[in-house]
Every structure is written in structure tokens, then in C-alpha cells.
Amino acid sequence: MRLLSLLAASVLAPTIGITAPVTHDDALLKRENLCNLASPPALCQPDPSVTVEQTAQRAYDFYRAFVVDGDPRKMFSLIDSSYIQHHPGYASGPQTIWSIFCSGSKLGTETGTAWCFDASTNMSYAQYSTTDRWRWVDGCVHEHWDQGETIPKDKCYKLNTTRTY
């Protein structure tokens, strides 16, 4: 009897898999693994006409891509080619951090993390297990710090549709 059950399962399993509907989850697509690429597919092109509000929106999009969605394509599309790294042991340039983030790993959820864009300094912040800070130049992430950073809670730019710290 057991042999007959195993035989039936082995015959039916492939057909069940073929007839099962395929669904596409946008969240899974956002976490695409791009580690097969030698470098980021596209970097941010600085544009001096980008406004403060547009930079704040880009900072929020960067936070989402980096922390919440794990979207390396979007994340690196907001980093410029002369990215300066202030973390000891890391060289500057987006290529230096590509292998760390190309897999699209998420770092947290929107409810368990925070973000902020301080228009007075052109800095954005993301708080998850640590707090990162980035300086934006012409609409692109240009510099990064992550040691002893704190979110300036009283200076966070308010976007119409997002929750800040």
C-alpha cells in the first residue's frame, strides 16, 4: 500500500506543478539578485536642476530601496559615480559596495525603521539596526557616513505621503 502511494505521488507531482497557477509578486521582483553583473546597471546622473522636494522624494525612494524593499537596481540608480565612503576600511566609489548590496537583501520593514531628509543640510538618514547618513548633491547620493549618526527629528522634510521619524 505504501509503495502504491509513493508511486502515485511521484507520477502526479509533476502534473500538479505544471497545472498550478503562476503568480507574480512585485515584492519578489524588487528583490532581484543582480550579483551576476560586474557592476551596477545604472548610476545617478547629477542634475543641478533637481529641486529640494525632488531630492527629498529621491531620499525616501533610496531609503525604501536600501532598507525596506532590497532593490539594488533602484538603490544604485540614486548613487553618483563619485560616491565618497566615510566608513573605515571601505574605499570610495559605488563599485566598492556593489557586492554587498547586489543581492537585494532587505534590512527591515517600514514600520520597524525610520528615514529623514534634512533639507537644511541636504542629508538623508535611514535608521534600522544602525543609522546611516548620506549627503545629496544635484539629486544623487554623493557621500555616506554610518558611525554614531542620529536622525535630526525636528528637521525632517515632510513628504505628502510618507511617515518620517
Contact map, one row per residue, 1 for C-alpha under 8 A:
111110000000000000000000000000000000000000000000000000000000000000000000000000000000000000000000000000000000000000000000000000000000000000000000000000000000000000000
111111000000000000000000000000000000000000000000000000000000000000000000000000000000000000000000000000000000000000000000000000000000000000000000000000000000000000000
111111100000000000000000000000000000000000000000000000000000000000000000000000000000000000000000000000000000000000000000000000000000000000000000000000000000000000000
111111110000000000000000000000000000000000000000000000000000000000000000000000000000000000000000000000000000000000000000000000000000000000000000000000000000000000000
111111111000000000000000000000000000000000000000000000000000000000000000000000000000000000000000000000000000000000000000000000000000000000000000000000000000000000000
011111111100000000000000000000000000000000000000000000000000000000000000000000000000000000000000000000000000000000000000000000000000000000000000000000000000000000000
001111111110000000000000000000000000000000000000000000000000000000000000000000000000000000000000000000000000000000000000000000000000000000000000000000000000000000000
000111111111000000000000000000000000000000000000000000000000000000000000000000000000000000000000000000000000000000000000000000000000000000000000000000000000000000000
000011111111100000000000000000000000000000000000000000000000000000000000000000000000000000000000000000000000000000000000000000000000000000000000000000000000000000000
000001111111110000000000000000000000000000000000000000000000000000000000000000000000000000000000000000000000000000000000000000000000000000000000000000000000000000000
000000111111111000000000000000000000000000000000000000000000000000000000000000000000000000000000000000000000000000000000000000000000000000000000000000000000000000000
000000011111111100000000000000000000000000000000000000000000000000000000000000000000000000000000000000000000000000000000000000000000000000000000000000000000000000000
000000001111111110000000000000000000000000000000000000000000000000000000000000000000000000000000000000000000000000000000000000000000000000000000000000000000000000000
000000000111111111000000000000000000000000000000000000000000000000000000000000000000000000000000000000000000000000000000000000000000000000000000000000000000000000000
000000000011111111100000000000000000000000000000000000000000000000000000000000000000000000000000000000000000000000000000000000000000000000000000000000000000000000000
000000000001111111110000000000000000000000000000000000000000000000000000000000000000000000000000000000000000000000000000000000000000000000000000000000000000000000000
000000000000111111110000000000000000000000000000000000000000000000000000000000000000000000000000000000000000000000000000000000000000000000000000000000000000000000000
000000000000011111110000000000000000000000000000000000000000000000000000000000000000000000000000000000000000000000000000000000000000000000000000000000000000000000000
000000000000001111111000000000000000000000000000000000000000000000000000000000000000000000000000000000000000000000000000000000000000000000000000000000000000000000000
000000000000000111111100000000000000000000000000000000000000000000000000000000000000000000000000000000000000000000000000000000000000000000000000000000000000000000000
000000000000000000111110000000000000000000000000000000000000000000000000000000000000000000000000000000000000000000000000000000000000000000000000000000000000000000000
000000000000000000011111000000000000000000000000000000000000000000000000000000000000000000000000000000000000000000000000000000000000000000000000000000000000000000000
000000000000000000001111100000000000000000000000000000000000000000000000000000000000000000000000000000000000000000000000000000000000000000000000000000000000000000000
000000000000000000000111110100000000000000000000000000000000000000000000000000000000000000000000000000000000000000000000000000000000000000000000000000000000000000000
000000000000000000000011111110000000000000000000000000000000000000000000000000000000000000000000000000000000000000000000000000000000000000000000000000000000000000000
000000000000000000000001111111000000000000000000000000000000000000000000000000000000000000000000000000000000000000000000000000000000000000000000000000000000000000000
000000000000000000000000111111100000000000000000000000000000000000001000000000000000000000000000000000000000000000000000000000000000000000000000000000000000000000000
000000000000000000000001111111110000000000000000000000000000000000000000000000000000000000000000000000000000000000000000000000000000000000000000000000000000000000000
000000000000000000000000111111110000000000000000000000000000000000000000000000000000000000000000000000000000000000000000000000000000000000000000000000000000000000000
000000000000000000000000011111110000000000000000000000000000000000001110000000000000000000000000000000010000000000000000000000000000000000000000000000000000000000000
000000000000000000000000001111111000000000000000000000000000000000001111000000000000000000000000000000111100000000000000000000000000000000000000000000000000000000000
000000000000000000000000000111111100000000000000000000000000000000000011000000000000000000000000000000110000000000000000000000000000000000000000000000000000000000000
000000000000000000000000000000111111000000000000000000000000000000000001000000000000000000000000000001110000000000000000000000000000000000000000000000000000000000000
000000000000000000000000000000011111100000000000000000000000000000000001100000000000000000000000000001110000000000000000000000000000000000000000000000000000000000000
000000000000000000000000000000001111110000000000000000000000000000000000000000000000000000000000001001100000000000000000000000000000000000000000000000000000000000000
000000000000000000000000000000001111110000000000000000000000000000000000000000000000000000000000000000000000000000000000000000000000000000000000000000000000000000000
000000000000000000000000000000000111111110000000000000000000000000000000000000000000000000000000000000000000000000000000000000000000000000000000000000000000000000000
000000000000000000000000000000000011111100000000000000000000000000000000000000000000000000000000000000000000000000000000000000000000000000000000000000000000000000000
000000000000000000000000000000000000111110000000000000000000000000000000000000000000000000000010010000000000000000000000000000000000000000000000000000000000000000000
000000000000000000000000000000000000111111100000000000000000000000000000100100000000000000000110010001000000000000000000000000000000000000000000000000000000000000000
000000000000000000000000000000000000101111100000000000000000000000000000100110000000000000000000000000000000000000000000000000000000000000000000000000000000000000000
000000000000000000000000000000000000000111110000000000000000000000000000100110000000000000000000000000000000000000000000000000000000000000000000000000000000000000000
000000000000000000000000000000000000000111111000000000000000000000000000000111111000000000000000000000000000000000000000000000000000000000000000000000000000000000000
000000000000000000000000000000000000000001111100000000000000000000000000000111111000000000000000000000000000000000000000000000000000000000011000000000000000000000000
000000000000000000000000000000000000000000111110000000000000000000000000000000010000000000000000000000000000000000000000000000000000000000010000000000000000000000000
000000000000000000000000000000000000000000011111000000000000000000000000000000010000000000000000000000000000000000000000000000000000000011110000000000000000000000000
000000000000000000000000000000000000000000001111110000000000000000000000000000000000000000000000000000000000000000000000000000000000000001100000000000000000000000000
000000000000000000000000000000000000000000000111110000000000000000000000000000000000000000000000000000000000000000000000000000000000000011100000000000000000000000000
000000000000000000000000000000000000000000000011111000000000000000000000000000000000000000000000000000000000000000000000000000000000000001000000000000000000000000000
000000000000000000000000000000000000000000000011111101100000000000000000000000000000000000000000000000000000000000000000000000000000000001100000000000000000000000000
000000000000000000000000000000000000000000000000111111100000000000000000000000000000000000000000000000000000000000000000000000000000000000100000000000000000000000000
000000000000000000000000000000000000000000000000011111110000000000000000000000000000000000000000000000000000000000000010000000000000000000000000000000000000000000000
000000000000000000000000000000000000000000000000001111111000000000000000000000000000000000000000000000000000000000000000000000000000000000000000000000000000001000000
000000000000000000000000000000000000000000000000011111111100000000000000000000000000000000000000000000000000000000000000000000000000000000100000000000000000000000000
000000000000000000000000000000000000000000000000011111111110000000000000000000000000000000000000000000000000000000000000000000000000000100110000000000000000000000000
000000000000000000000000000000000000000000000000000111111111000000000000000000000000000000000000000000000000000000001010000000000000000000000000000000000000101000000
000000000000000000000000000000000000000000000000000011111111100000000000000000000000000000000000000000000000000000000000000000000000000000000000000000000000001000000
000000000000000000000000000000000000000000000000000001111111110000000000000001000000000000000000000000000000000000000000000000000000000000100000000000000000000000000
000000000000000000000000000000000000000000000000000000111111111000000000000000000000000000000000000000000000000000011000000100000000000000000000000000000000000000000
000000000000000000000000000000000000000000000000000000011111111100000000000000000000000000000000000000000000000000111000000000000000000000000000000000000000000000000
000000000000000000000000000000000000000000000000000000001111111110000000010000000000000000000000000000000000000000000000000000000000000000000000000000000000000000000
000000000000000000000000000000000000000000000000000000000111111111000000011001000000000000000000000000000000000000000000000000000000000000000000000000000000000000000
000000000000000000000000000000000000000000000000000000000011111111110000000000000000000000000000000000000000000000100000000011000000000000000000000000000000000000000
000000000000000000000000000000000000000000000000000000000001111111111100000000000000000000000000000000000000010000000000000000000000000000000000000000000000000000000
000000000000000000000000000000000000000000000000000000000000111111111111011000000000000000000000000000000000000000000000000000000000000000000000000000000000000000000
000000000000000000000000000000000000000000000000000000000000011111111111001000000000000000000000000000000110000000000000000000000000000000000000000000000000000000000
000000000000000000000000000000000000000000000000000000000000001111111100000000000000000000000000000000000111100000000000000001010000000000000000000000000000000000000
000000000000000000000000000000000000000000000000000000000000001111111100000000000000000000000000000000000111110000000000000000000000000000000000000000000000000000000
000000000000000000000000001001100000000000000000000000000000000111111110000000000000000000000000000000010100000000000000000000000000000000000000000000000000000000000
000000000000000000000000000001100000000000000000000000000000000111111111000000000000000000000000000000011110000000000000000000000000000000000000000000000000000000000
000000000000000000000000000001110000000000000000000000000000000011001111111000000000000000000000000000011000000000000000000000000000000000000000000000000000000000000
000000000000000000000000000000111100000000000000000000000000000011000111111100000000000000000000000011110000000000000000000000000000000000000000000000000000000000000
000000000000000000000000000000000100000111000000000000000000000000000011111110000000000000000000000000000000000000000000000000000000000000000000000000000000000000000
000000000000000000000000000000000000000000000000000000000000110010000011111111000000000000000000000000000000000000000000000000000000000000000000000000000000000000000
000000000000000000000000000000000000000000000000000000000000010011000011111111100000000000000000000000000000000000000000000000000000000000000000000000000000000000000
000000000000000000000000000000000000000111110000000000000000000000000001111111110000000000000100000000000000000000000000000000000000000000000000000000000000000000000
000000000000000000000000000000000000000011110000000000000000000000000000111111110000000000000000000000000000000000000000000000000000000000000000000000000000000000000
000000000000000000000000000000000000000000110000000000000100010000000000011111110000000000000000000000000000000000000000000000000000000000111000000000000000000000000
000000000000000000000000000000000000000000110000000000000000000000000000001111111010000000000100000000000000000000000000000000000000000000011100000000000000000000000
000000000000000000000000000000000000000000111100000000000000000000000000000111111110000000000100000000000000000000000000000000000000000000011100000000000000000000000
000000000000000000000000000000000000000000110000000000000000000000000000000000111110000000001100000000000000000000000000000000000000000000000000000000000000000000000
000000000000000000000000000000000000000000000000000000000000000000000000000000011111000000011100000000000000000000000000000000000000000000000100000000000000000000000
000000000000000000000000000000000000000000000000000000000000000000000000000000111111100000011100000000000000000000000000000000000000000000001111000000000000000000000
000000000000000000000000000000000000000000000000000000000000000000000000000000000111110000111000000000000000000000000000000000000000000000000111000000000000000000000
000000000000000000000000000000000000000000000000000000000000000000000000000000000011111001111000000000000000000000000000000000000000000000000011100000000000000000000
000000000000000000000000000000000000000000000000000000000000000000000000000000000001111101010000000000000000000000000000000000000000000000000011110000000000000000000
000000000000000000000000000000000000000000000000000000000000000000000000000000000000111111000000000000000000000000000000000000000000000000000001111000000000000000000
000000000000000000000000000000000000000000000000000000000000000000000000000000000000011111000000000000000000000000000000000000000000000000000000000000000000000000000
000000000000000000000000000000000000000000000000000000000000000000000000000000000000001111100000000000000000000000000000000000000000000000000000000000000000000000000
000000000000000000000000000000000000000000000000000000000000000000000000000000000000111111110001000000000000000000000000000000000000000000000000000000000000000000000
000000000000000000000000000000000000000000000000000000000000000000000000000000000001100011111001000000000000000000000000000000000000000000000000000000000000000000000
000000000000000000000000000000000000000000000000000000000000000000000000000000000111110001111101000000000000000000000000000000000000000000000000000000000000000000000
000000000000000000000000000000000000000000000000000000000000000000000000000000001111100000111111100000000000000000000000000000000000000000000000000000000000000000000
000000000000000000000000000000000000000100000000000000000000000000000000000100111110000000011111110000000000000000000000000000000000000000000000000000000000000000000
000000000000000000000000000000000000001100000000000000000000000000000000000000000000000000001111111000000000000000000000000000000000000000000000000000000000000000000
000000000000000000000000000000000000000000000000000000000000000000000000000000000000000001111111111000000000000000000000000000000000000000000000000000000000000000000
000000000000000000000000000000000000000000000000000000000000000000000000000000000000000000001111111110000000000000000000000000000000000000000000000000000000000000000
000000000000000000000000000000000000001100000000000000000000000000000000000000000000000000000111111111000000000000000000000000000000000000000000000000000000000000000
000000000000000000000000000000000010000000000000000000000000000000000000000000000000000000000011111111100000000000000000000000000000000000000000000000000000000000000
000000000000000000000000000000000000000000000000000000000000000000000000000000000000000000000000111111100000000000000000000000000000000000000000000000000000000000000
000000000000000000000000000000000000000000000000000000000000000000000001000000000000000000000000111111111000000000000000000000000000000000000000000000000000000000000
000000000000000000000000000000001110000100000000000000000000000000000001000000000000000000000000011111110000000000000000000000000000000000000000000000000000000000000
000000000000000000000000000000111110000000000000000000000000000000000001000000000000000000000000001111111000000000000000000000000000000000000000000000000000000000000
000000000000000000000000000001111100000000000000000000000000000000001111000000000000000000000000000011111100000000000000000000000000000000000000000000000000000000000
000000000000000000000000000000100000000000000000000000000000000000000110000000000000000000000000000010111110000000000000000000000000000000000000000000000000000000000
000000000000000000000000000000100000000000000000000000000000000001111100000000000000000000000000000000011111000000000000000000000000000000000000000000000000000000000
000000000000000000000000000000000000000000000000000000000000000001110100000000000000000000000000000000001111100000000000000000010000000000000000000000000000000000000
000000000000000000000000000000000000000000000000000000000000000000110000000000000000000000000000000000000111110110000000000000010000000000000000000000000000000000000
000000000000000000000000000000000000000000000000000000000000000000110000000000000000000000000000000000000011111110000000000000000000000000000000000000000000000000000
000000000000000000000000000000000000000000000000000000000000000100010000000000000000000000000000000000000001111111000000000000000000000000000000000000000000000000000
000000000000000000000000000000000000000000000000000000000000000000000000000000000000000000000000000000000000111111000000000000000000000000000000000000000000000000000
000000000000000000000000000000000000000000000000000000000000000000000000000000000000000000000000000000000001111111000000000000010000000000000000000000000000000000000
000000000000000000000000000000000000000000000000000000000000000000000000000000000000000000000000000000000001111111100000000001110000000000000000000000000000000000000
000000000000000000000000000000000000000000000000000000000000000000000000000000000000000000000000000000000000011111110000000011110000000000000000000000000000000000011
000000000000000000000000000000000000000000000000000000000001001000000000000000000000000000000000000000000000000011111000000111100000000000000000000000100000000000011
000000000000000000000000000000000000000000000000000000000011000000000000000000000000000000000000000000000000000001111100000111000000000000000000000000111001100000011
000000000000000000000000000000000000000000000000000000010011000000000000000000000000000000000000000000000000000000111110011110000000000000000000000000000011100000000
000000000000000000000000000000000000000000000000000000000000000000000000000000000000000000000000000000000000000000011111111100000000000000000000000000010011100000000
000000000000000000000000000000000000000000000000000100010000000000000000000000000000000000000000000000000000000000001111111000000000000000000000000000000011100000000
000000000000000000000000000000000000000000000000000000000000000000000000000000000000000000000000000000000000000000000111111000000000000000000000000000000010000000000
000000000000000000000000000000000000000000000000000000000000000000000000000000000000000000000000000000000000000000000111111000000000001000000000000000000000000000000
000000000000000000000000000000000000000000000000000000000000000000000000000000000000000000000000000000000000000000001111111100000000001110000000000000000000000000000
000000000000000000000000000000000000000000000000000000000000000000000000000000000000000000000000000000000000000000001111111110000000111100000000000000000000000000000
000000000000000000000000000000000000000000000000000000000010000000000000000000000000000000000000000000000000000000111100011111000000111100000000000000000000000000000
000000000000000000000000000000000000000000000000000000000000001000000000000000000000000000000000000000000000000001111000001111100011110000000000000001100000000000000
000000000000000000000000000000000000000000000000000000000000001000100000000000000000000000000000000000000000000011110000000111110011100000000000000000100000000000000
000000000000000000000000000000000000000000000000000000000000000000000000000000000000000000000000000000000000000011100000000011111111000000000000000000100000000000000
000000000000000000000000000000000000000000000000000000000000000000100000000000000000000000000000000000000011000111000000000001111110000000000000000000000000000000000
000000000000000000000000000000000000000000000000000000000000000000000000000000000000000000000000000000000000000000000000000000111110000000000000000000000000000000000
000000000000000000000000000000000000000000000000000000000000000000000000000000000000000000000000000000000000000000000000000000111111000000000000010000000000000000000
000000000000000000000000000000000000000000000000000000000000000000000000000000000000000000000000000000000000000000000000000011111111100000000000011111100000000000000
000000000000000000000000000000000000000000000000000000000000000000000000000000000000000000000000000000000000000000000000000011100111110000000001111010000000000000000
000000000000000000000000000000000000000000000000000000000000000000000000000000000000000000000000000000000000000000000000001111000011111000000001110010000000000000000
000000000000000000000000000000000000000000000000000000000000000000000000000000000000000000000000000000000000000000000000001110000001111100001111100000000000000000000
000000000000000000000000000000000000000000000000000000000000000000000000000000000000000000000000000000000000000000000000111100000000111110001111000000000000000000000
000000000000000000000000000000000000000000000000000000100000000000000000000000000000000000000000000000000000000000000000011100000000011111111110000000000000000000000
000000000000000000000000000000000000000000000101000000000000000000000000000000000000000000000000000000000000000000000000010000000000001111111100000000000000000000000
000000000000000000000000000000000000000000000111110000000000000000000000000000000000000000000000000000000000000000000000000000000000000111110000000000000000000000000
000000000000000000000000000000000000000000000111011001100100000000000000000001000000000000000000000000000000000000000000000000000000000111111000000000000000000000000
000000000000000000000000000000000000000000011100000000100000000000000000000001110000000000000000000000000000000000000000000000000000000111111100000000000000000000000
000000000000000000000000000000000000000000010000000000000000000000000000000001110010000000000000000000000000000000000000000000000000011110111111000000000000000000000
000000000000000000000000000000000000000000000000000000000000000000000000000000110111000000000000000000000000000000000000000000000000011110011111000000000000000000000
000000000000000000000000000000000000000000000000000000000000000000000000000000000011110000000000000000000000000000000000000000000000011100001111100000000000000000000
000000000000000000000000000000000000000000000000000000000000000000000000000000000011111000000000000000000000000000000000000000000001111000001111110000000000000000000
000000000000000000000000000000000000000000000000000000000000000000000000000000000000111000000000000000000000000000000000000000000001110000000011111010000000000000000
000000000000000000000000000000000000000000000000000000000000000000000000000000000000011000000000000000000000000000000000000000000111100000000001111110000000000000000
000000000000000000000000000000000000000000000000000000000000000000000000000000000000001000000000000000000000000000000000000000000011000000000000111110000000000000000
000000000000000000000000000000000000000000000000000000000000000000000000000000000000000000000000000000000000000000000000000000000010000000000000011111000000000000000
000000000000000000000000000000000000000000000000000000000000000000000000000000000000000000000000000000000000000000000000000000000011100000000000111111100000000000000
000000000000000000000000000000000000000000000000000000000000000000000000000000000000000000000000000000000000000000000000000010000010000000000000000111110000000000000
000000000000000000000000000000000000000000000000000000000000000000000000000000000000000000000000000000000000000000110000000011100010000000000000000011111000000000001
000000000000000000000000000000000000000000000000000000000000000000000000000000000000000000000000000000000000000000010100000000000000000000000000000001111111000000000
000000000000000000000000000000000000000000000000000000000000000000000000000000000000000000000000000000000000000000010000000000000000000000000000000000111111000000001
000000000000000000000000000000000000000000000000000000000000000000000000000000000000000000000000000000000000000000000000000000000000000000000000000000011111000000000
000000000000000000000000000000000000000000000000000000000000000000000000000000000000000000000000000000000000000000001111000000000000000000000000000000011111100000000
000000000000000000000000000000000000000000000000000000000000000000000000000000000000000000000000000000000000000000011110000000000000000000000000000000011111110000011
000000000000000000000000000000000000000000000000000000010000000000000000000000000000000000000000000000000000000000011110000000000000000000000000000000000011111000000
000000000000000000000000000000000000000000000000000000000000000000000000000000000000000000000000000000000000000000000000000000000000000000000000000000000001111101110
000000000000000000000000000000000000000000000000000010011000000000000000000000000000000000000000000000000000000000000000000000000000000000000000000000000000111111100
000000000000000000000000000000000000000000000000000000000000000000000000000000000000000000000000000000000000000000000000000000000000000000000000000000000000011111000
000000000000000000000000000000000000000000000000000000000000000000000000000000000000000000000000000000000000000000000000000000000000000000000000000000000000001111100
000000000000000000000000000000000000000000000000000000000000000000000000000000000000000000000000000000000000000000000000000000000000000000000000000000000000011111110
000000000000000000000000000000000000000000000000000000000000000000000000000000000000000000000000000000000000000000000000000000000000000000000000000000000000011011111
000000000000000000000000000000000000000000000000000000000000000000000000000000000000000000000000000000000000000001110000000000000000000000000000000000000001010001111
000000000000000000000000000000000000000000000000000000000000000000000000000000000000000000000000000000000000000001110000000000000000000000000000000000101001000000111
